[in-house]
Amino acid sequence: MSGSTQPVALSESIEWLEPDGLGGYASGTTSGLRTRRYHAVLLTATTPPTGRVVLVNGFDAWVESDGKRYDLSCQRYSPNVIAPDGRGRLQSFTDDPWPRWVWQLEPWMTLTQELFVPHQISACVLIWTLLGWRPSGSPAPKLIVRPFLSGRDYHGSHHENRAFRFDARPQALGVTFKPYEALPGITALASGTYLAEPGWYRNFLYTREQERGLDCVEDLAAPGSFSIDPRLPGVLIFAAEKHAATLTRLGNSAAEIARSLAASERKRRAALGSRLARSADAYLVRRDCDTAPSGAPNGERAGGRTIVAGYPWFTDWGRDTFISVRGLCIAAGRMQEAAEILGAWAGTISEGMLPNRFPDQAGAAEYNSVDASLWYIVAVGDFLKRSRTAGPPAPAAVVQKLRAAVQAILSGYSRGTRYGIRCDDDGLLQAGVPGEQLTWMDARIGDRVITPRIGKPVEVEALWLSALKIGGQFDPQWNGAFARGLESFRTRFWNESLGGLYDVIDVDHRFGRVDDAVRPNQIFAVGGLPETLLDAPRARRVVDLIEKRLWTPLGLRTLDPSDPAYSPHYVGDPKARDAAYHQGTVWPWLAGPFIEAWVRVRGDGPEVRAQARKRFLEPLLERLDVAGLGHLPEIADGDPPHTPRGCPFQAWSLGELIRAQALLLG
């Protein structure tokens, strides 16, 4: 969801997203070709925002008029055959306020297709409008739509089997399919008639999965087709079965329901305001209190609001949520949503730790991050500061709950908790055990952790000290710990020969052993957090070092290109990609801390901000449409041209862009 009124390139590499606010979505490419197993018309979260399953993968569509057939859709089959191929008639694509395609069927006849997902409803609305049809004595034109169904986990693939049920149960405004008993049914509401024509379409090929070394071929079931008059216009709505009743209360026909949904969605999206605000809204989702996995031993559940880390394959992760909420909500003034998110997660603290991840399917929350809890405190600090200075004031009960969470985290970390996390005698936080990846650089291949960073990682110390400073605002006992830790940080992390900071000290818990790799983590000592931990000359040297070695137009590299371990491209099978994930790959979310640091060390005046906007912010804004429309990707190649990789829609990438923009606008 981006809101661009200008035509967008028709491309297999540019993707659109229509989220439902529950963790489900519709997605695809502007060309119409499905290139990922995640591309779908109806993908629902059965336990919002998790338990995602694909119900309607796509469809074939064509117009029959005056004895001719005009193909609209396109499908790729293995080994690499596109049939049908409606791209030859496809003229344009826009996505304001939602995806809209235009086909030129004849010089005098065009057809448009609109697609949108209504908020808080697991459904997808399709509207076709035929313009310029000339009566010729032949039968009226018909639009034929043949949906492709599966009913599979969104990470998986579907194959021909005898268990699939093709029958359709008639409904007042359409039909309901129930391919598998254990999965939600699919209700289709149509402004036309349904004809049963059961069959399998085999060997769909997904080239993005093929490139990633993953299962890339699947079979889909086609129970039948809908015949629709596109002059009216024509409407087809797919909904997860339990959401169908919500739709049928809105009107007496599919067309009436579509008009009602379209009117409310236009109004809702317009009220969000700017393009970035509309994109940010994609990540704010509901977490079901009744179905959320247990977070803490006392059984509290993370219900209410949360943030999806990225589309199409991430759910809500603790670290990503607490980094993202600063830009997506707090900097954007969405304080009610921020309060709900931070309040919901407060109930999941265990031994001073917050979960880093809830499994896609039901299961125990995973407490395997040293920094997620510290990022939570930073987000709480941002929230409370903005509520005091810009309003609205946070309710006393919310403030009390958040302060208690901060206290619980700091106390747990000070005493010591899982994975060797504890405050050392020098006031710094030590963490890590063999075989576990606790920092944001968390890639692993089997049992091998690519960047273990056991000891005292630089950004963890910056977070720890910022957390202590925030905690000291509520409880003075943390002020002494902050002062002791700050002195140790300044003494022990500085690397004069490099002109920057060590990435890790006391490596593997061996006092004095250091890792001097040039990585972006040291930027957090100067920017991205409330506290600047270095004196002005050293802070400037850190920023200059990072700019020279790591800056790209899409963010910061994760490793200096001159390092022998540097990986210039994030490509290949999962092992190859995991090995490159934090070894040079660019992460756009790091642009926010870097821009903030760059401005800080130069005095933060109007001219400095103007320079930063031109040099760093504008290149990021120009890349909002290179992968996911209106969004920034998860990662990019370290070497030019810095091809986007990973998730095309990433919450903390966009969140830090929004936060940086707010900082530069003052």
N, C-alpha and C positions, 0 to 999 in steps of 0.2 A: 504494500500500500504506500504509494509515494505521492500521488497527486500531480503528476506532470501533465500540463495541458498540451505540450508540444508532442508531435509524433516521435515515437521511440524506434530505434533501429529494430528491424525484424531479424532476430538472431537466436541461435541455439544457446548462446552463452549469457544472454540477459534474461533474468528471471523476475517474475512478478509473484506477489504473495498476498493472499486474502485470509487473514487470521480470524478466528471466531471468538477470541477472548476467553476460551476454555482450554486452550492447548492444541486444538485442532485447526485445520486450515485447508484451503485450496491453493495450489501453486502450479507453475509451469513456466514455459519460455514464451517470449514474445512471438516467436516463429510458429508456435503451436505444437511443435514436436516435444514429446515428453522424453527427457534425457536422463532423468533420475528415477529410481524406484520410489522416491518420495513425492514425485509429481502426481497430483491427484485432483479430482473434482470434489470428492467428499472424503476427508480424512478426519476421523473423530477421536477425541480423547475420552475413553470410557470411564476413567477415574481422573477427572481434570486436575492438573494438566498432563497426567501420565496415562498409561494404558492405551496408547495411540494405535489405531488400526485403520487400514485403508479399506474403504467400502466401495467407492466408485473411482476407478483409476482414470478413466477418460471416456471418450466416445468417438465414433465416426459420425459425421454429419454431411449431408449433401442436399441440394435443392433439385427437384425435378420440375421442369417447366417447359412446355411446348415441345415435348419429346426429347429434351436434352437433360443431361445430368451434370450438375456443377458440384464438384467435390470441394468441401470447405476444410476438412480436417486433414491431418497428415500423421502417419504412424511409421515408425522404423522397426523393421524386423531383421532378425539375424539371417545372413551375416552382415548385411548393410543395405537393405532394400527398403525404400520409402514408398509405401502404397497404402491408401491413396496419397496424393500430394497436392493439397489445396493451396500451397504457397505461391503458385504461379499467379493466382487471382488475388492474393492477399495484398492490399494496398497500404494499410497503415495500422498502427497500434498506438493507443494512448491509455493512460491509466488515471485519469481524473474524472470522477472521483473513484473509479474502479476500472479494471481492464475492459477495453473495448477494441474489437477488431473490425476492419472494413474490407469486404471483398468486392471486386468489380466483376460481376458475372457477365455482363454485356456492356457495351458503351453507354447504354441508357439505363442499366439496371445494377443496383448495388444492394448488398446485404450487410447489416451490422450484427455483431454478436456482443452482448454485454454479459459480464459475469461478476457477481459479488457475493460475499458471505455476510449475512446479518450478524450483528454483535450479540454474543451470549446465546446463540442458537447454532446447533450443529447442522448446518444446511448450506446449500449453494444454489443461487438463483441464476438461471440462464435466460436471456431475453434476446430473441432474434427479430429484426425488422427489415422487411424487404421493401425497397424503394425503387420506383421507376418501372414496375411491371406493367406491360401493355396487354390488355385483353386481346386475344387472337382467335377466340372461338374454341380453343383447346381448354381442357380442364384447368381449374385454378392451380397455381403452383403449390407444391408440397415441400415441406422440410422434413427430412427423415433423419432421426437421431437414434443411433444404436449404442447404448451405453455398454461399457466394459466393466464388469464387476469382479471383485476378489473376496476380501474378508480375511486379511492377513495382518500380522504385525508390520508396522511401517518400516522396520529395518530388514524385513525378509523379502521373499519372493513367492509367487503363487504358481502352481502347476496343475495341469489337468488331473482331475481325480473324480471318482465315482460318488463321493460324498456330497459334492456341490449340488444344491437343489435349485433348479431353474424355474420352478413354478412361481407365478405371481398371484397374490391374493388381491382381488379387486377392492378398491376403496372408492369413496364417493367422488373424489377428484382425481383418481389415478390408480396406482397399484402399489403393493408392498412386496418386496423380495425378502426372503429369509434364507440366504445361501447356507449358513451354518447355524446350528441351534445355539451355540455358545456365544455368538456375536450379535451385535445389534442388527435388526432388520433395516432395510433401506426403503423408505417411502418416496415414491416419485409422483409429484403432482404435475399434471400436464394440461395444456390447452389444446389437446388433441386426443387421438385414439392410440391404444396400445395393441400391438400384434405380437403374439408369442412366436419366436423363431429361434429356439435354443441351439446353441453351438459354441464351440471353443475357437478362440483365436490364439494361435500358438507362436511362441518365439519372438515376443516383443523384445527389442534390444534397447538397453539404456546405456548410452555411450559414456556418460559421466561415471557410472559405476564401473564400466569396463576400464576406463582410465585409472580408476582408483584400485584396480585389482580385486574387485568384489563381484559377487554374483550379479549378473547383468542381464539375464534372460528370464522371461516368465511367460506363462500362459494365462489368459484372462477369459472369463465366461461372458457370453453375450446372450442373455435370455430372450431378447426380442427387440422391437423397435417402436418408436413413437412417430406418428404421422401428424404434423402440425402445420397449420396455415401461418406462414411468416408475415402475412400482410397485416395482422391484427393489432399488435405484433404477437409472435409465438412465444410461449413460456414453458419452461421445464424446470421444476424445482426438485432437488434431491435433499433428503433429510434423514438423519439417523432416527430410527423409529420412534424413540421416546420423545423426540422434539417435534414430531409431526403434528401433534395435537395443538401445540403452540401456534403453528402456522394456520391450521384450519379455522382457528378462532378469528383470524384477521380478514376473512372474506369467504365468499361463496363460490369462487372460481380461482384457478391458478393465476390467471391474469390479475384478478383483484388483489390476491395475496401479494403478488410480485409488486404491484403498484404501491401497496401499503408499506412493504418492506423497503422499497427503493426510496420512498419519501422520508421515512424515518432515518435511514442510513445516510442520505444526503445531508439531512439536518445535523445528525450526530457528527459526521466527519467535518462539516463546515465549522461546527462549534469548536473543534480541536484547534483550529487556527492554521499555523504555518505548516509547510511541508514536513519539516523535521518533527514537529509535534504529532502530526498524523502518523509518521513512521514510528515514532517512539511508542505510540499507543499499541502497536502490534505486539509488544513484548509484555504488556501488563495483562495478566490473566488471573482467573479465579482458581484457587485451589479448594477442592471440596473438603469440608471438615469431616464429612462422613466417610470419605474414602482415602484421605491422606494417610500415608504410612506413619506409624508411631515415631515420634522424634525423641522424646526424653523418657527416662525410666518411669516417670510418673504418669505416662500415657497421654500427655498433652499432644495435640496434633497441630501441624502447621496449616490450619485452614485459612480462609479469607483470601487475601491477595498475595501474588508472588510474581516473579519475573522469569520468563522463558529466556534461557541463555542464548539461544540461537535457533534459527530455522534453516533447514528442515529437520535436523535430527537431535538437537539438544532439548532437554526439559529444564527444570529450574535447579540450578546449582547454587550453593551458598555463596561461594566466592564471587561468582559472576553477578549474582543478585545484589550483593552489597556494594560492589563497584558500580554496577549499572544504575542503581537507584539514585545515586548522587546526581547524575545527569538527566536520566529519563524522568525523574520525579522532582527531586529537591531543587536543582538549578532551574527546572522548568516551571516551578511553582505549583506542582501537583502534590500539595502537602497532605491532603487526605489520603491519597493512595500510598504515599510514603509512610504515613503513620500506620496504615493497615498492614503494609508489607513488613515493616520493622517490628510491629507489635506481634504479628503472626509468628515470625521466626524467633521471637524472644522466648516463646514457650518450648523451644526444642533444645535448650542448653543442657548439656550433660558433661559433668566434670570440667566445666569451664569452656567447653567446646561447642560450636554450632555445627550442624551437619554440612558437609560439602556437597552432598548429593542425595537425592531420593531416587531409588531405582525406577526404571520405566514401568516395571510391573510391581505388584505388591511386594514389600520386603522392608527390612530394617534400614533406617537411615544410616548413611556412611559418614563416620567422623574420622576423616583422614586428611585434614588440612591444618597446617599451622597458622595460616594467614587469614582464613575465612572469618574467624571470630574477631580478629583485629580490624579487618575491613568493616565489619559490622559496627564496631565502636566508632570508627571514622565516620561512617554514614550517620550514626546517631548524633555525633558531634555536629555534622553539617545540618542535620534536621533541626536540632535544638537552637543552633545559632540563627538559622533563617527564621524560625518561628519567633525568636526574640526581636530580630532586626527588621524583618519584612512582613512578618505575619502570614497567616493568622496565628495567634498564640495557640500553642498545643495545649489540649486539655490536661489538667493536673494528673488525671489517672494515667494518661499516655506517658507523660514525663516520668512519673514514678515507675512505671513498668520498664521504660527504657533505661533509666538510671540503675534499676535493680539488675537488669541484664548486663550492663557495663560492669557493675561491681562483681557479679558472678563470674564473668570472663576473666577479669584481672585477678581475682582471688584464686581461681582455678589454675591459671597460668603461673602465678607466683608460687603456689604450693607444689605444682607439678602435676602433669596429666599424661594422657596417652603419648606414645611414641617419643618418650624422652623430652617432652616439652616442659621446660621449667626456667625460672629466672636464675641465672648463674651468679656467682659471687661478684662479678664485675658489673652487675646491673643489666646485662644484656640477656636476651632470650636464646637459649640453646634448644635445638630440636633435631630429631631425626634418628632413625634406626635403619640398619641395612634392609634393603628390599622394599622400602616404602618411599613414595614420592609425596612430600608434604607441601611443597611450595607450588606456585602457579606454573612453574616449569615442570610439569608432571608426566611427561611422556615415558612410556616403558614398553619394552618388547619382551613378552613373556615375563620372566623373573628379573630381567635386566632393566634397571632404572637408568634412563639416558643421562639425566642431570640430577644425581641424587642430592647434592648440595646439603649434606649432613653437616651440622655445626651451627654457625651463626651467619645466615644469609643476610646480605646488606638490606634488602627491602623489608625483610622480616623485622630487623632492628629498627628501621625507620617507622614501620607500623607500630611496633611495640612502644616506642617512645611517644609517638603521637597519641596512642591509646592511653598511656599513663598521664599525659598532659590533659587529655579530655577527662579522664577519671578524677584527676586532681581538682577539677572544677566542682565536683560533688563531694569528694572525700580527700582531705589534705594528706592522708597517709601515703598517697601515690606521688606526692611532690618530691619527696626524698628519693624515691626509686627513680623518678625521671632524671633528677640532677646527677645521680650516680651513673646511670646508664648513658646519659649524654656525654659526660666526661670520657667514659670508656670508648664510646663510639668515635669521638673526635680523635682520640689518641691511637686507637687500635686499627681503624679502617683506612686511614690515609696512606696512599701509596705515592710517595713523592716522585719516584722515577717514572710512574705512569702519568702523574698529574690528575689522579682520580682516586676512586675507592676500590678496595678489593671486593670481589663478588661474594666471597665467603671467607670468614676467618675461623680459626679453630676447627679446620676441616676434619671430619670424622671424629670430632671431639678431642682432637690432639691440639693442645694449647700451642699457639704460635704458628701452626701450619695454615697457609693461605692459598686461595685460588685467585689469581690475578687476571683471569679472562675478562676481556672488555665486553660486558653485557649491559643491557639497558637498566638493570635493577637499581643501579646506584643513583638513577635520576630521582628516585623517591626521597633521597636525602635533601633534595632542593625543591622539587615540585611534585604536585599530585597529592600532597598531604598538607595538613595545616601548619606543620612545623618545618622550618628550614634548619637543618642540623649542623651546617657548616658556616664558617665565617665567610664574608663576602668574596675575598680573593679565591679561596678554594671552591666555593660554590660556582664561581664563574668558570674556573678551570674544568670542573666536572661537566658543565653544560657545553662548553666548547669541545671537549673530548667526545661527548656523545653526538653532538652535531656533526663533527668531522668523520667519525667512524661508523655511526649507526643510522643517521637520519636518512629517510627516503620520503618521496611524496605521499606515501601511504602509511607512514608511521616509522617505528624504530625496528631495525634488525635486532635479532636476539643474540648475535655474536659478530664480532669484528671480522670482516671479510679476509683479513690477513691471518686469522687464526687457522691452523692446520685442520681443525675440526669443522670449519665453516661449510655449510651446505647451501649452494646457491639457488636450488630449486626444490620445491615441495611437490614431488611427483613420485609415481610408482605405486607398488603394492603397500598394504598397511605397514609392513616393517620398514620399508624405505621411507615412507612419509613420517612415521613416528621418529625415526632416527634424525630427520631434518626439522622436526616441529619447533624446537627451541635452539637450533644450531645455526641460525642465520636467517630463518624465516621471519618476515616482517609481520608485526602485530599492530594494526591501526589503533587499538585502544591505548597504546603507549604514547600516542601523539598528544593526548591530553596532558599527562604529567610533564612531558617535554616542553610543550608550549607554555605551560604555567611557569616552569623553571626558567625558561629563556626570558620571559618577561620579568620575572622577579629579579634576576641578577643584573638587569639593565635599568632598574628603577621604576618600572611599572607606570610610565607616563603615557599620555595620549599618542605621542610619536612612536614610542616603543610598541604599543598595542597595534597601531596602524601597520608597522613593519611586520609584526607577527601575523596579522591577518593576511597580509599579502604573501609572505614567504611560506607560511605553514598551514593556515586555515583554508585559504582559497584552493590550494591543490587538493585538499581533502574533499571540499565541497564539490569540486569538479569531478570527483570520482564516485559520486553517489549513485550513478547509473551504470557503472561498468560491470557490475555483477548482479546484485539485487537492487531493483528499482527503488530509489529513495533511501537506500541503506548503505552501510559500509560492510565489507566482508570480514570474516574472522581473521584471515591471514593473507599474505601475498608472498611471492617469491622474493628472496633476498636480492637477487640480481635483476637489473632492468630487463624487460619493461615492468617488472614487479606485477606479474600476472596474478589476479585474485585467485585464492584457493580456499579450501575449507568451506564453512557455511557462508552462503552469500548474504545472509541476514544475521548480524551478530549484535547482541544487546549492548555489550560494553564498548564495542567500537562506536556505535551511534551515541551511546550515553556520554562517553568522553568527548566526542565531537561537540555535543550540545553543551556540556559543561565548559569546554574551552571557549566556545563561542560566547557564552554568557560572561566568562571572565574578561574576554577581550572587548566586549561591549560595555563593560563596567557595571 
